[in-house]
């Protein structure tokens, strides 16, 4: 004989799955957030490799005045297009076509100043409204190197070592790994995947509590020989199941996308294995249970269906607050972060993405910080359901 809790759970789950809007929301959140993460990272990779794939096209006015500079630009995969003289308006029109990264203009007195060892001006015209700052930076690096080579040659011609201008040589050694550098970025991006735990269970929770009370079907259900904790527990598990399934599928899809993307092009990596991902999915289950418990407890105390929706819509903002504060204050990871629901899940993913061994305590704290409040809320809701005031909405 099936337990009454299981019977109520299956009944509520069956009714929830009949709602096409709920299934549509489940499918949307399951696919939307991983797709957004993949798209944003793919765009970043595409921009970072655009220079190597397409090269840089540069318009130069007066290119014949600096043949050595033109040769150095060609060595850096920068295609130089000799352009006739034009005024400022014509240069602006040329840049708006977005064919050239920038326009270099060497004035008529460039050669004279160069041989007279006076500063020879090179004008760099560009359009800051276009997203080509990195390519323009490559051009300016060549110009700086060109100027440094000229200065070194002139010093040698006067019997002065160029090293005299660099009394200190700074050498940089970066001990950070790709995983450590990408932990903050990827960990923050992955944090959004936990939010649907609160979104997906809201509709089912409101409909099975405030909705049933408005339809007067709750009175029939409470007339059955079942304890209040069995009634509340069945509704709670049915509402939470959507969040559990949705978040688990999101994490799996995001993991597949991050493994597939060439994050090395951005100096990043995704080091989680399938075993660690399954542990993350496991400790995330209580977060969905907590979300369902919050929705059930609040919706039960709302007098109408619309009032319950309004209250829960406001409550959806709360899970974002701790993570936003920590990011704004740039706090380092501490043990107390594993005691705050949702923030603990974000922190866990961020630390795991660094590739180190964090031990079992963060997993345990992440599991318990959501599981214990969820059970307490359901206990409160079960006690609340014993009151006739709740059933009569007075």
N, C-alpha and C positions, 0 to 999 in steps of 0.2 A: 504494500500500500504506500503510495507516495505521501511524503510529508506535506502538511498544509502550506508551509513556506514555499516548497517547490511548486505546488499547484498554483499558488498566487503569482509566483515569479513567471511561470510559463504563460499564465493568462495575460499578465501585463505585457510580457514580451511579445506575445502574439498580436495584441492590440496595437502595440507600438510599431511593429513591422508592417502592419496594414496601412499605416500612414505614409503615403508616398512622399510627402514633404520631409518627413523625418529621414527617410532613406536617401532622398536627394541631398539633404544637408550632410548626412554621413559621407556620401560619395564625394561631395564637393570639398569638404574639409580634408578628407583623406588624400585627395589628389592635389588640391590647391596649394597648400603650404609647401610640400616637397617640390612641386613644380616651380613655385616662386623662388625657393632656395637655389634650385638648379639653374633657373634662368638668370638670377642675379650673379651667381658665380661664373656662369658661362659668359656673360657679358664682360665681366672683369677680365677673364682669361682672353677673350677675343680682343679687348682693347690693349692688353699687355703684349700680345703677340702680333698686333697689326703692323708694327714697324718692320718686323722681320719678314712678314708675309708680303707686304705691299711695298716696302721701301718708303722713302721720303722724296717728294718732289718739291724742289725749291726754285723759285724764280729769282734770277740775279740780274740786276741792272748794272752794266759796266763790268762784266765778268772778266774781260780781257785785262783789266788793270791789276788783277791778283791771280795769276795762273797757279801759283803754289797753293793758294787757298782753295781754288777749284779742284785741284788734284786731291787735297786732303778730304774735301767733302765727298768726292767720288769713292775714296777708299772706305768711307763709312756708310756705303750703300745709299748715299744721298744723290738723287738725280738732279743735276743742275740744268736749268733751262735759261739760256741767254735771252734776255728780254730787252727790247729797246727802251729808251728813256721815256718816262711818263710822269705826269704830275700826281699829286696826292689823291685826287679824286679817282683817277684811273687805277691807282694801286688799290684803293679801297674796293672798287668794283671788281678787280681781279681776285681779291681775297674772298669776296662774297660768293664767288663761284665755287669755293671750297676745293679747288683742284690742287692748290699749292699750300703747303704748311705755312710758309712765310715768304716775304719778298726781301731780298738783300739789295740795298742800293749803295754802290760805291761812288761817292761824289767825284766830280771832275778833278779836284785837287788831291785825290787820294794818292796817286803816284808821286806827285811832288812832295807831299808831306812825308810819305814813306821814305824816300831817298834822303830827305832832309832830316830824318830821325825825329820828326815831330809826330805827335799823335795823329794817326790816319783814321778818320772817322768811317765807320761802317754802320749804315742804318738798317735796322731790322724792323720790318713792318709786318704786323700780324693782326688777326682778328680774335680777340679773347672770347668772343661768343661761341666759337667752335671748340669742340672737345678734342684738341690736339696739342695740349700742353706738353705731353711727354715727348712728342716728336719735335716740337719746337725746342725743348730742352736739349735734345740730341744735337740740333744744329748749333745752339749756343755753346755747347761743350766743345765742338770743333773750333768755333771762333776763339774760345779761351785758350785752347791748346795751340792754335795758330799764333796767337799773340805771345804766348809763353815761349814758343820756339824762336820767334823773332828776337825777343828780349835776350834769350840765352846766346844766340848767335852774335848779337851786338856786344854783349859782355865779353865773350871770347875774343872778338876782334880787338878789344881794348885791353886784352891781357887780364881780364877779371874772370874768376871762376863763377859760373852761375850758382854754385853751391853756397856762395857767400850770402845770397839772398834768402837762403833757407837754413838758418842756424839750428832749427829744431825740426826733426823729422818725426811725425806722428804716425804710428802704425796701429791699426785697429784690428782686434781679434774678437770676433763674435762667437760666443760659446752657445748661443741659443740654437735650438734645432727647429726644423720646419714645423714640427708638431707643436712645440712650445709657442712659436710665433703665431701660429694659426689658432691656438686654443681660444683666445679671447674672441676672435672674429667668428670662427665656426661655432664655438660654444654659444655665443649670443644669438647667432642665426638659428641654431637648433632649439633655442629656448622657446621660440614661437610655436613649436610643434606640440607643446604641452597645454597650450591654451584651449584647444578644442575639447579637452577633458571637461571643461566647464560649459562649453557651448552645446555639445551634443546631448548632454543629459537634461538640459533645461526643459525642452519641450515635453518630453515624456514625464518628467517629474511634475510639472504644472498640470498636465492633462490628467494624471492619475490621482491627483489630490484635489486641488481647487476645481478642476474641470469636472471630476466625478461628483463632487459635492453639489455643483450647480445643476448637473443633470439628474441628481437624486439617485444615482446608481450606487453611491457609496453606502447609503443606508442598507441597501440590499446585501452588499458585501459584508458589512459589519454584523448583519443578522446571522451570518454563517457561524458554525462552531469553530472559530479560529481565534487565537489570541491576538492582541493588538500588535505585539512584536512580530508575529508572523505576517500580518497584513502589511505593516510598514516595511518589514524586511524584504518581502516579495516585490513591493513597488520600488524600493531602493535598489535592489539588485538589477531589476529590469531597466531602470533608468540609467544606472551606472554602466551596464553592459555596452551601451552604445559608445560611451567614452572610452572604455577599455579597448574595444575593437578598433575604433577610429584612431586613437593615439598609437596603438601597436602597429597598425598598418602604415601610419605616417612615418614612424621611426624606421621601419623596414625599407620603405620606399626612399626616404632621405638617405639612408645608409647606402643603398644601391647607387643612387645618383652621385654621392660624394666619392664612392669608390671608383666610379666610372670617369668622373671629371679629372682632367690633368691639372690638379691643384698645384703641382710643382711649378707651373708657369707663374704662379702668384707668390712663390716662396712659401707655400702652405702644404699641408698634408692632412690626411684623415687616417688615423692609425687604429681605430677601433676594429676589433675582430667580431665575428658573429657571436662568439661566446659572451663577450662583454655587452654586446647589443642586447642579447636575450636577458641578461641580468638587469640592464637598464629598463627593458620592457616590464620585467617582473616587479621591480621596485616602483614602477610608475602606476601599477594597478591600483594601489591605495589612493593615488591622487584622483583617479576617476571615481573611486568609491567616496572620497571626501566631497567631490563636486556634487555627486548625486545626493549625498546626505544633506549638504547645505541647501540644495534646491528643495528636497522633500520637506525639511524642517521649516524653511521659510514659506514655502507655498501652502503648507498646512495651516499656517497662521494668517494667511491672507483671506479676506472675506469673499473676494470674487476672483475669477480667472484673470481679468485684466489687471487687477491689483497685484496678483502674484507675478505676472509678466513684468510689470513695471519695477517691482522690488528686485527681482532677479536680474533685470537688465542693468540696474545700478550696481548690484553686487559683482557683476562680471568685471568691473574695473579693478576691484580689490586685488586679485592675483597679480596684476602687473606692478603694483606699487612697490613691494620690496625689491624686486629685480631692478626697477627703474632707479630707486634710491641708491642701490649698491653701484650701479653703473655710473650714475651721476657723481657720486663721491669717490669713485675709482678705488674702492676698498679691496684689499687683498683677501684671498680666500681664507676663511676661518671656520672653525668647527661649528660655531653657532649658526652658520648659513645652512647647515644640513638639518636644522631644527625648524626651518620655515617652509611650509608646504609650497610647492612649485619652484621657489628659489632653490630648494635643495636639489630638485631634479635638474635645473639649469646648471647649478654648480657642479653636480656630479658629472654631467656630460662634458663640461668645460675641462675639468681635471682629467677625465679619462682621455680626452682628445690630445692631451700633452704626451701621452704614451708611457707614463710612469706607473708604478704600482702604488695605488692609494690605499690598499688594504680593504678590509671588510667592514670597518666601522662606518664609513660614509654610506655604504649600501644599506646597512641596518638602520641608521638614523633616518635616511631618506624614506625607507619603508614605514617606520614607526611614526614619523612626524605627521603623516597623513592618515595612517590606519587608526591610530588612537583617537584623534578628533572625530573621525568618521563614525566610529562605534559610539562615542559619547553623544553625538548628535542624533543618531538613530535611537539610542536609548531615551533621549529627551522626547523625540517625536513619538515613540511608542507610548510614553507616559502621557503625552499631550493628547493622544488619540483616545484615551480612556474617558476624556471629558465629553459630556453631552454638548457643552458649549461649542466645541469644535464641529461636531456633526451638524449642529443647527446653525453654525456660523453666526453666533451671537457673542 
